[in-house]
Amino acid sequence: AGLVEAYRLEPYAVAADVYGEPPHVGRGGWSWYTGSAGWMYRVALESVLGLTVENGRTLVIRPCVPDRWPGFRILHRLLGGATLCDIVVERINPGSRVVAVLLNGLEVPVSGASVRVTPPQGAAECRIQVRLG
């Protein structure tokens, strides 16, 4: 209970800083700070789920998730809001390497540990299926 009492912030909010000087050692500060929340979002989306966007249209997918995760789903709207991408990642065999990708049911070449997918221009929606193994 000592650490919780010192921290004094909500456990589900992102603290911008944690004090290291007396009398407030261990106390969190600036909770719900939008800059910190933005960085936490980027870490989760880009470094864990492995989704980045190049040139506003090309999705680069390289998940780095625990082996015990069976998969996950991301709904991501591309820059400008015209295209909604429904990305479903599923583990078909042990391992975290991207082994197959489908864009609207058609195979997309996989190169190395990641894949680049460019949804059709003008598409309102696209479905991307990523298989790990």
Disulfide bonds with the S-S distance in Angstrom:
none
